[in-house]
Amino acid sequence: MNMGLREEGSPTQVGKSSILQILTQHRELLVSGVKSIQCILDNLLQSDFFCMEDIEIIQHTTTKSDQVRKILDLVQCKGEEACEYFIYILYKVYDAYIDLQPWLKEINYKPRDSIQKINIVNTDPISRYCEKLRLELGRDTCFIMSYAQRDETLLEDLYTDTLMELLNDRNESLGFLESIDQLLTEQGVFNPQADTIYVTGDAGMGKSILLQKLQNLWSKRELQTDAMFFFKFRCRMFTTFKETDEISLRDLLFKHNCYPDQDLDDEVFNYMLRFPEKIFFTFDGYDEIQGDLDVNLMNMPEVLSPEERAHPLQLLINLLCGKLLKGSQKVLTARTGTEVQSRVIRKKVSLHGFSQAHLQTYIALHFKEQEHRNLVWVQLDASPHLCGLCSTPLFCWIVFKSFKYLHITHDRFELPETSITLTGIFFLLCEVSLSRWALPPPRLLKRSARCTSETFKAGLRPLAAVAKLALQGMERGSFIFNQEEITACGITEEDLLVGFLRPVSHYDACGSAATFEFLHITLQSFLAAFSLALDDRASVSSILKFFTEWKRKRETSCLPFASCIRDSAKPRGKDPFKSNEHIQFTNLFLCGLLSKAHAGVMEHMVPPLLLKKKRALLKSYLSSSMKSHLCGLPHYDGDEGRRVHVLPNFLWILRCIFEIGSKSVAQLTAKGITAKFIKMGYCNVFSGDCTALNFVLQHRQKLLGVDMDNNNIGDYGVKQLKPSFSKMTVVRLCVNQISDSSIEVLAEELCKHKVVEVLGLYKNNITDVGAKLVAQIIEECPKLRVVKIGSNKITSLGGKYLASAIQKSTSIFDVGMWGNTIGDVGAKAFADALRDHPSLTNLSLSANGITSEGGTRLAEALKENNTLRIFWLVQNDLSDDVAPHLAELIRANTGLSHLWLINNQLTVIGIKHLSEALSHNTALKEICVKGNNLSEEEEKLFESEKRLQFH
């Protein structure tokens, strides 16, 4: 809509009365939308459109609305130029009149050149503070910190979206967000009364960078929100306060972000209290403060008044619960497993790292030359495990930075073999950092041969000092360090240039950085492990301190928000793998550092005999821990034999076994799995873990069923499991984001070994190409009994492939196709497969777009089938036209016992056909017809036929 201002995008002159007309037409919108008049009065006065008499007239008006009406009356009396200048003030002082910005866009307002020459001064303290916040956030978030403070990258040059999965309040998938822009929309909201968007993800999945991107977008007015104020907090900041510290909400917001200027009347804070919906908060790393929910805080009352002073952690909890600034927008991040009750969560998003497309985009951002992109991709493609590790953004960033370093310094574009583990990646990060610290800039170097041991020997003093600090932090659960702690560990100003530590954005009275933190908490875990490996004074058994002695330092907190944390409500057990995730990473890295793969370098820093003793002790401990873990798991009998559902801790033990690289421990573990079926569903397995799983399973002699449903394996993970498929009788990979390339691997391996009995592929990204390969598996694997391939992207073509293979199989008895789009063409193919089929007893073709045409062919075919017992046609488009044919099937009394027709288009006429036919059938136990086109009165007509289920 143009509203007569000018043609869209054109700065042409307006008509003589067009601005007057707009002010008249939209008068009430302006009256309700203008909340601050002082800035308008100040500018109208200083530009001579108003005189002091005008100002006094307006100020003597009683209410704010009447004051705005009086301003409109006066500017309209002053003429066209005064009217446009009034609108120009609304346009120019953006944050003071943020609610009117959509209206200005709607009328396509663009100020004329002559109006732009008239100066506007922002005298509104609220909008001035908004602008200050934008400048501060823009400055703080425009760069991504790299190895050292001298090496930074623009956020917009490197930021790449990751897989962002929407979850409901039961942690069930609602699909994936297409971009960061959808994070703040109504999509996926399951609790409209709550204010907090909860973002979870494993270490390094990009939670902090996601928040940094949100902050940066807001600073540039590109975030889809009308929030005027944006406050960012690192949750670990709250660990720095003493138990006796108290602070007001006002000081918490302003001191740890920035203070308003020239706001003697406290207008900014009062405005926030009146309009909390205009505030946006980000809280990063809630999992890091679980241990600091101290029992002493339990006795503190809830903070209901914004003026009340309280412990900062208490203010945080009351903000998150909505006791303070209810209605403010909040994004909270935490590592996977830190569950928060749905009553405080508005929507939930889980980060799953890079897809293959994301990874290719990330490669293009890092490497500008196509030749270098190709070299990197060739190496990634040749190593599924490295590719899997690179699906985690943090690890990918380290790998790509290392690629660049190796190319610039040593004229090579290839990672060493020892770097293809998680420990190896961080080992390489240390090498690169120490090299950059010890040597002049790369452009001054001659290309040289790489000597890792020399690099570590030269940098051992600063490395040991920083590692000591990391270990001390782990021992007391601390992630922020003051200058005294830095100095006590022997870290000099020069050592800080290595880049492991960075200043936290809070400063002391002298303007110096008062506190430091590690570049990433996972780096702190690695360096803590390095300190344990380096220590030649403590007893050998001290390396097990985080396996055996780490206990929760504080009791479970009963704070209002803390009580929502599922993990923190459980007492810490003795299991060495049940500690905080950063401790688990420390244990994992210790295993890697003591492995034989890194012995060549480590022996230059640790006496070889001591290193050997530490390795032997750790291997022995891992063996006994795995044995104890497996013996303690509950077993039960199922169709596949003795079954066991492992716990997430099992995965951490596997990771440690892989990092230490011990074949003997892997063999003992494989031998210790006595069950015939292991269930690993919802264990948070990601693609990089599959190498660890394969490292153990490849040593198993007997066949094994493996259920890995509902994880984050992806195509890279399937490739890593390739050697283990020869042993698997059950392969369940449902809800794992796998595509046709994974099915190609499965087809090759399963058809080669022909032992598979159950194949679960529900809810992935399989197309007709993959369906053809699954059809090959069905045809060539004589023991295959169950195939679940619903909720994929299979059309009529894929349906025909699968139906043809099922027709030839004499072993298949259960097929699930729910949620594809095979339509009538696919239904007809399945009809041909069903005629006289010798083994198929369960079939679901629900939600496949099948109409009465396809339903008729299925009904006719089933009259010649005596084996099918359960048939689902839920959520299709079956009308009364198919009812007579279904009635004939029912009369045929073939042995079908369950027929589900829920959510179709049947009316009372069609149901009568089914009801009459049931009197001639003795085999059918139920026909479910819930959700069809019958009224309650019509449903009552069939009350006597109990086998017709309407509810």
N, C-alpha and C positions, 0 to 999 in steps of 0.2 A: 504494500500500500504506500503511495507516494505522498498523500495529504497535501498536494499542491506545492510542496517546497521546490522541487526541481526534478528533472529526469534522473533516474538512478545512476549514480556514478558521475553525474555531470554537475559542475559548479555554476550553472547558469543562474541569472538573476531571478528572484522570486517576484510574484505578482504583488501589487501594492498592498493588498490586505490579506495575503496568504498567512503570514505569521499571526496576525490578529485572529484570523479564523481558527487557526490551530489552537491558540490559547483559549478561545471561547469554547470550541468543540470539546477540548479535553480538560476543561477547567476542574472538574471534580477529581479526575485522576491526579492532577498536579497538586490539588489541595491535600489529598491523602498521601501522596508520594514524597512531598517535600517535608523532611523531618528536621532539617537544620536551616534556619533563615538568616543567621548572623552573617555567614559568608556571602549570601546574596545581597544583603543590605550593605555590607562593607564595600563590595565591588560596584554596586549601583551608585553608591555615594562617591567613591574615589574616581569614578569615570564621569561624574557630573550628570548622570541621568536622574539621580535623586538629590534633593537638598536635605538639610537637617530637619526642616519642617516635615518633610515626607517621612523621615525616619521616626520622628517623635509621634506622628499620627499612627504609624504601624505599631510602635512599641506600647502605645496606650491601649491597643486592642487586647481583649482579655485572653482568648484561646489561641493556640498555635494555628489551628485551621482558619480562624478568622484573620489572623495575621497574613497567612498565605493568600487568602482571598483579597485582602487589602493591597498586597504587593501586586497581584495580577491586575486589579482595578487601576492602580497607579501606572504600571508600565504600559498598559493599553492606552491610557490617556496620553502618555509621553510619545507614542508613535511607534512606527514599524521598527526602527533601529533599536529602540529600547527593548521592545518585545524580543527581537532576535538576540540581543545581548543577554537578556534573561535566560533564554534557552541555551546560549553559549556557555553561561556559567554552569548550568546543569551538566553540559557535555564535558566541560574542561575539568571541573572538580569531581572527578569520576567517583571516588569512594564515598564522598559525602552524599551523593545522590545515586548510589549503585542500583537502587530499586527502579530508577527511571531509565537506566541504560537500555533495557529491552524496548521501552517505548521510543527512545531516540532512534534505535535501529529500525523500528517499525515504520516510523515516519520518514526514514531515510535522511535523517538530518546530517547535513554537511555545512559547516560554517563558511560564510563568504569571506573572501580575502580581506575586505574592509573591516569586518567584525573581528577577525583574528588579529588585526593590528591594535585593537584596544586591549590593554593589559588586564590580566586577571590575577589576583593574588589570593592564594588559598589561606584563609584565616580560620578555617574550621579545624579545631584540634583533632577531631576524630579522623577526618580524611588525611590530615597531615601524618598522623600516626600510622594509618594504613599504608601510606606511601613509604614511610620509613621502614615498616615491616617488609614491604615488597623489595626495597633496595637491599636490606640486610639479607633477606632470604636469597635474592638473586645473586648476591656476592658470595654467600656461603655455599650455594648449591651448583654453581655453574661449572665447577671442576670436579673430576673424580680423582681422589688421591691415589698416587701410584707408589712405586718403591720408595721414593724419597720426596721430600717437600719440593725439590727442584724439578721433579718430573710429574707433571699433572696433565690430564686430558680433559678437554671440554666434554661435559655431560652429553650435550646434544650430538657430539661427534661419535659417541660410543654406545649410548643407551640403546638397548634392544629389548623388546617385549619378550616375556617368557610365557610358557603355558600356565594359564591362570584358570583353575577349575572352580566353578561355583558349587558350593555344598549346601544342603539344607540342614535343618537342626538335628537330623539323624546321621549327618556326615555322608549322605547319599548324593551322588553326582547329579548336578543340574545342567551339565554341559560346560563349555569353556567360553571365557570372555574373548572377544576378538582383539581387543586392545585395552590399554590403560584407561581410555576414555569411558569405558563401561563400568569401571570400578565403583563410581559414585552414583550410578543410575539406580532405578527401582528394580532392575532385573535381579532376581534371586533373593529379594528381601523376604524373610520369613517371620520377622518380628518388627512390624512398623512402629511399635511403641519404644523400641530401643534406639540408641544413637550411634552404636559402635560397629564399624566394619572390621571384622577380625581376619587378619591375613596370617596364614601359617606356612611353614616350609622348612625343609632341612637346612643345615648349615650351608651357607654359600649359595642358596637358591635365589638371592637377589631381593630379599625383603627390604634391606636398608636402602638399596639403590632405587627400588620402587618408590619408597617414601621420598627420597631425594628428588626423584622426577616429579612427583606430585607437588612438592614444595617449589620446585623451579617453575613448573607450569603456572602455579598460582602467582608467583612473583611477576610473571609476564602477562597476567590476566588471560591465560589460555586454559585454565582449569574450569571444567563445567560445574561451577558452584557460585552462589551469590555471597559467599563468606567474605567479610571485610577484614577479618583478623585471622592470622595463621600463626599458631604456636607449635614449635617442634620440641620434643623432649626425647632424650635417650634414657631409657629406664634405669640403666646402670648408674646414671647421675645420682639417683636417690640412695645409692649405697654409700655415698660419701658423707652423708649427714650423720651427726651423732644422735644417739637416742634421745637426748635432752633438747635437741634443736627444735625450734618452733618458728613458723613463718606464716604470713597471711597469704591468702589466695592472690591478692593483688601483687605482692612481691614475688611470689612464685612465677607468675606470668611475666612480669616486667623484668625482674632481675636476671632471669635465665633466658631472656630473649632480647628485648630492648625497652627502654622507658620512653613514654611520650614526652615531647618537648612543649614547653609553655602551656602546661595544662594545670594551672593553679587550682581550678575548681574541680579537678578530677572528673572531667566530662567523659573522658575515654572509658574509664573503668565503669562509671555509672551507665554509660551507653551499653557496655557489654552485659551488665546485669539486667538491663531492660530487654535487650535483644540477644540472648545467648545463641540463637540460631544463626547469627552472623559470625560465629567463631568456629574455626577449624583447628583441631588438634591432631598431631601424630605422636604416637608413643611407640618407640622402637625397642624391641627386645624384652617383652614382659617376663619371659622365662628366666632372664638374668637376675631378677630380684626376688624369686620365690624364696630363696634362703634367707632373705632379709625381712620377711614378714614376721618380725620378731614377736615372741610371746608377750613382751612388755607392751606392745601396741594394742593387745586385746582389750585392755581395760580402758582405753581411750574411747570417749563417746563419738558418735557419728558427727561429722562436721556439716551442719545444716546452714550455717550463716557464712556468707562470703567475707565478713569482716573478722571472723574468729581466727585466732592464731592456732596452729596445730603442727604436728610433725609433717614434713613434706610428703612422706609416704602415705600418711592418712589423707592428705589432700588429694593425692593421685588416685587413691582408691575411691574416694567419694566423687571425684570427677568421672571416673569410669562407670560408677554405679548410677550416675545421674542425680546424686544428692546435691551436687553443686553444678551450676550452669546447665541445668536440664535443657535438652534441645540442641546443645552444641554438637557439631559434627566431629566424629572421632574415627581415626584409623589406628588400630592396635596390631602390632606384629609380635609373633612368638614362634619358637621352633615347634615343629610337628610333635604332637603328643601333649602339649600344654593345653588341655581342654578347658574351655570356659562355658559355664551354663548358658543356655540359649536365652535366658531372660534378660541378659545384658547385651546380647549380640543382635545386631540388625540384619547383617548378612555375613556369610563366611566364604573366604576365598583361600584356596590352597595352591601354592606355587610349585610347579613341577619341572622347572628348568627349561632348557632349550629343546625344541623339536629340531628335526633335521633342517627345516626351512629357516628357523631362527639361527641355527648354527652357521648356516651358509651366509646369512645376513651379517652375523658377527664377524665372520672371517673377512668379508668384504670391507667392513669398517676398520678392521685392524691392518689389513694388507691392501695397499692401494694398487699394487702391480699384479696383473693377472697371473704372471709366472709364479709369483710367491703364493698366491691363493691356491694355485694348482698343486704346488709342492706340499703345502700344509694339508690340503684335502686328501692327497694321495696317502700321506702318512696316517691320517686319521682313519681313512677307509681301510687301510691295511691292518689296523689294530682296533677291533671292536671294543676292547676294554678301555683304550685311550679315548675312543669316541664316546663311550659311556661316561667316563669321568668328565669329559668336556660338555656333557649335557648339564652339568652344574656350573652356573656362570662364574663363580669365584675360581674354581679349578681351571676353567677354560681361559679365564683372564691370565692366570699364572702361566699356563702352557703357552699362550700366544705371545706374552711378553718374553718368555724364554726363547721361543722361536726367533723373535726379533734380535734378542741379545746374541744368540749363537750365530746368527747370520752376520750381524755387524762386526762382532768381535773375532769370530773364528771362521767366518766364510763358509758356514755350513747351515743347512736347513733341515736338520734331523735331530730328534731327541735321542739321548742314549737309552739303551735297553732298561737300565736301572730306574729310569724316570717314569716307566709305565706302571706305576702304582701310586696310590695317594701319598705315601711317604716320599716316593721319588719326586713327585711334583713339588712338594714343599722343600725337599732337599735342594732341588734345582733353583727354587726361589731364593733360598739362602745363598747359594753359590753366586747367582746373578747379583744379589744385593751386596755381598761382600766384594765381588769383583768391581762393581761400580764405585764402591766406597774407597777401595785401595788404589785404584788406577785412575789415570787422567781420562778425560772424555774420550769416547770411542773414536772420534774423528782424528785424534792425535796418535792413535795406536796403529801399529802395524798388525795385520792379520796374523794371529798366532795359534799354535796348537793349544787345545784345551787341556788343562791339568787341574782336575778338581781337588786332589789332595793338597796341592800347593796353595790353592785359594783358601781352603779351610784352615790350613796351618797358619797362613798369614793373618787370617781374621779371627783366630781362635780366641784372643783376649776379649774383643767386644762381643763376639758371639756367646762366650761363656757368661759374660756379665749380664747380657740381656736375657739369656736363658735362665739365669738364676732369678732374675726379677719375675719372669713368667711363672717359674715354679712356685715362688713365694705367693704370687697372686692366686694360683690354683689351690694352694694349701689353705688359704683363708677365704676363697671364693671372691676374690677382688679382681676387678677389671680396669680400675682407674688408679693411677699411681702419682704421688706427689713428688716434689723435687728431692725431698729428704730420702725417700725410698730409692729414687733413681741413683742418687749419689752414694748411698750405702752399698749398693751392688757394684760400685766401681764403674758406672756408666758416665762417660765424659760427654761434653758438648759435641766433640767430633764423632763419638760413637752414635749419637742420635742421627747423624747423616746417613747411616746405613739404611735407614728407612723402615725398620721394624716397628718403631714407636712414632706416634704423631701427637701433637698437642691437642688437647680437648679445647673446644671453643669457649672457654671461660678464663678470665685473666685476673691477676691480682692487682693490688692498688698501684703497682709500678708499671703495669702494662705488660709484664712478662707472662708467658704461658705458665699457669700454676700447676696444671696436672697433665698427665699423658695417658694414652691408652695404646694398645697394640693395633696394628693396621686392621686386623680381624681377629675375633676371638679364637678361630681355628688356628691361626698362626701362633697365638699364645699357647694353645694346647701343644702344638708341634715343638715350640721352643722349651716348654716345660719338660716334655719327653726328652729333649736333647740334654737338658740339665741332668736328668736322672741317668742318662747314658754316659755322660761325661764324668760324673762324680766318682772319684777314685778314693775318697776318704770314708764315705759311709759304707756300711756292710752291703754285701751283694743283695741281700734280701730287701733292701730299701727300695729297689726298683718296683716292688709289688705294693707299695704303700697305697696307690690309688685303686688297686684291685681288691685289697683286703681290709684296709683300715679307714677308707673314706666313709664317714657316717654323716648323717645330717646334723649340722651344728645347732639347729634350733628346732623346737617342737613345731608341730603343725599349727599354723595361725588360724584364728577364727575371725579374721577381719571380714567385713561384708563381701568384698570382692574376692579375697583370697579363698573364701569358702567355696567359690565357684570353680577353683582350679582342681581338676580331678586328680592330677598327679600329686599335688602337694598335700592332699588329704590322706595320703597313705604313708605309713611309717616306713622309713628306709630299712630295707632288709639287708641280709649279709651277702647276697649275691653280688659279686664284684662288678657285674655288668648292669647293675640297676642304678648306678649313680648318675649325676647330671651328664648331659651329652658332651659338654666340653671335657669332662673327665674321661668319658669313654673314648673321645678322640685322642686324649693324651696316652691312654693305654694302647690304642691302635698304633699311634706313631712310634711309641716305644718298641713295639714288636717290629715295625719296619726298620727302625734305626739299628736294632740288634740282629737283623737278618744277615745272612751271608752275602746277599747282594750288595750291601753297603759296607761290608767289612773292610774292603780295600781302602776306603776313605777313613772310616772310623778308627782303624788301627793306627793312624797317624795322630790321633787325638786321645785315644784311650789305650792303655797297655793291652796287647793282644790276648794275654792270658785272662785278664779281668773281663774283657769283652766276651771271651768264650764262656766263662763261668756265668755271666749274666744271661747269655743266650740259652745255655743249658737249663738254668733255673726257670726262665720264662717259658720255654717249651714244655718242661715238666708241669708247670702250673697250668698252662693252657690245656694240656691233655687231661689232667685231673678235673679241671673246671668243666670241660665239655662232658666228661663221663658223668660227673655229678649232676650236671644240668639235664642230660638226657634221661638219667635214671629217675629224676624228680618230676618228669612230665607225666600227666595222666594219659593212660592208654584206654582205648575202647575199640570194640569190634564193629566193623561195618561191612558193606558189600565187597570192598576191596581187600578185606582181611584186617589185621591189626592196624589201627590208625593212631596217630598222635598229632596234636595241634601244638606246634612249637610257639614259643613266645618271641617277641622282638629281641630279647637278649640273646637268643640263639644266633641271630644275624650278626650281632656285634662280635660274638666269639668266632664266627666264620671269618669275619673281616680281619680279626687279629691273626688267625691261623694263616690266611692268605698273605698278609703283610710280612709275617715272619718267614714265610716261604718254606715251611717244613713239610716235606713229603711224609715223614713218619707220623707227625701229628695228624695230618690229613687222612692218612690210612686208618689210624686208630679211631678217628671221628666217624669215618665211613662205616667202619666195622661196628661202631657203637650204636648206629641207627638200626635197631632191630625191628622196627615197625615196617610193614609193607606199604604204608601210605603216610606221607607227612603233609600236613596242611600248613601253609604259610600265608594264608589270606590276611589282609590288613596288617602286615608286618612292616610296611613302609620300605619294601625292597625297591631300590632303583636300579637302573641299568648297570651301573658300575659294580653293584653287588653280585651280579650274576657270575662274574669271573671267580669270586670267592666261593660261591656255591658250587660251581663246576669244579673248582680245585679240589673239593672234598668228594663230590658225587662221582667223579671219574674213577675213583679208587674203589667204588662199591662193586661187589661181585654179583649180588642178587638184583632182581628187578625191583622197581620202586615206583609207586604212584606219587606224583607231586602236584599239589594244588597251590597255585600262586595267584589266585584271583585277587582283584582289588589292590594292586600295587602300582608301581610306576616303572615297569620294566622296559617298555618300548622296543623298537626294532634292534637297537644296539644290544640290549640284554639278551634277546632271543639268539642273536648271533654268538654271544659268548657261551650260551648254554648248549651249543651245537654238539659237542662231544658227549654230553650227558643224555641226550634224547635216546640213545641206543639202549639205555637202562629203564626208560620210563614207560610204564603201562598206563598211567594216567597223566595227561598233560592238560592242565587247566590254567589258562592264561586270560581269563575273562577280565574285562575292565583294566586294560594295561596299555592302551594307546599303541597297539601294534597294527601294522599295515600289511599290504600284500608282500612286501619284501620279507617279512617274518614268515609268512605262509610258504614262501619259496624255500626257506631254510627247513621248515617243518616237513614239507613234502619230500624233500631230498632225504632227510634223516629217517623219518617215520616209515617211508616206503622201502628204505634200505633194510631196516631191522625188523619191521613187521611185528612189533610186540605191543603196540598201543591198543588200548581197549576203550579209553574215554578221552575225548578231545573237546575241551571247553574254550570257546573263542568269543563268547558273548560280549557285546558292547565294546567293539574296537573300531578300526577304520578299514575294514576289509571290503573290497569292491568285487565286481564280477571276475576280475583277474584272479584275485585270491580265492574266490568261490570255485573257480575251475581247478585250482590246485588242491583245495579241500576235497573236491569230487575225486581227484586222483587218489588221495589218501583213502577215501572210503572204498574205492574200487580195489586198491592194491593191498590193503591191510585186512586180512581175514578175521582178525580178532576184534576189530573195532565194533563196539556195541552202542556207544552214546556219542552224539555230536550235538553241541550247543553252539549255534552261530547266529543267534538273534541280535537285533539292534546293531547291525552293521550297515553297509551301503550297497546291498545286493539287490539288483533289479531282476526283471524277468529273465534276462540272459543267464545270470548266475543261478537263478532258480532252476532253469532248464538243465544246467550242468549238474547241479546237486541232485535233482530228481532222477536224472539218468543213472547216476552212480548208485543212488539208493536202490533203484530198481534192480541193479545187478548184484547188490550185496545180500548175502544170506545170513549175516551175523548182526546187522544193525537192528536195534529195537527201540531206540529213543532218539528223536530228532527235534530240536528246538529252533524254530525260524522266526520267532516273535520279533516284530519291529523292523522288518525289511520292506522292500517295495516290489515284490515279485508279480503282483497284480494277477489278472485273469490268465495271462499267458503262462506264468509260472505255476498257477493253480492247476491248469490243464496238464502241465508236465507232471506235477505231483499226482494227479489223478491216474495218469498212465502208470506211474510207479506203484501205486497202491493196489492195483488189480492183482489179486492172487499173490500178494507179497508174503513170503514165508515167515518173516520174523518181526516186522515192525509192529510194535504195540503202542507206542506213545508218539504223537505228532502234534506240534503246535505250528499253525500258520496264522497266528493272530497278528493283527495290525500290519497287514500286508497289502491293503488296498484291493481286496478281492470283492467283486460284486456278485450278484446272483448268477451271472453267467459262469464264472469260475466255480461258485458254490454248487451249481447244478452238476457240473462235470465231476466234482469231487463226490457228491452224493451218489451219482450213478456208479462211479468206480467202486465205492465202498460196499455196494451191494454184492460185489464179487470178492470181498476181502473178509476172511474169518479170523485174522490175528489182531487187528487194531482194537485197542481197548479204550484209549483216552485220546480224544480229538478236540483241539482248541481252535476255534475260529473267532476269537474275541476281537472286538474293535475293527471290524471290517465294514463293508457296505452291503450286507445281505438284506434284501427286501422280501416282501411276501411272495415274490416270484419264485424264490428258491424253496419255499415251504412245502409245496406238494412233493418235490423231489426228496427233501429230507424226510417227509412222512413215509415215502416208499422205502427209504433206507431203514427207518425205524421198524416198519412192518416186516422187513426182511430178517430181523432178529439175528444179525450176524455175529453177535458177541460183543459189540461195542457197549461199554458200560458207562462212560462219561462223555457227554457232548456239551461243550461250552460255547454258547452263542451270545455272550454278554456284549452290550454296547453295539448292537447292530440296528437295522431299520425295520424290524418286524413289528407288525401291528396285531391287533386282536384277531384279525382274519388268519394271519400266518400261524399264530399260536394255536388256533383251533385245529388246524391241520396236524400239528405236532401232538396235541392232546388226544385227538381221536386215534392217531396211530399208536400211541403208547399202550392202549388197551390190547394190542396184538403183540406186545414185546415183553419178554421176561428177563432180558439180559441188562437193559439199561437201568442204572441206578439213579441217574440224575441228568436233566437237561437244564443248564443254567442259562436263563434268559433275562437276567437283570439288565436294566438300562436300555431296553427297547422302547418302542413308541406305544406304550399302554398306560392308561390312567389307573389310579388305585382301584376305581370301581371295576374296570375291565379285568384287572388282575384277580379280583375276588371271584370272577366267573370260573376260575380254574383251581379253586381252593381244594376241591376233592381229589385232584391229581397231585399227590405229594411229591412226585418226581420232577415236576416243573418248579424250578427254584427261581423266585423273583427277587429275593433279598440275600 
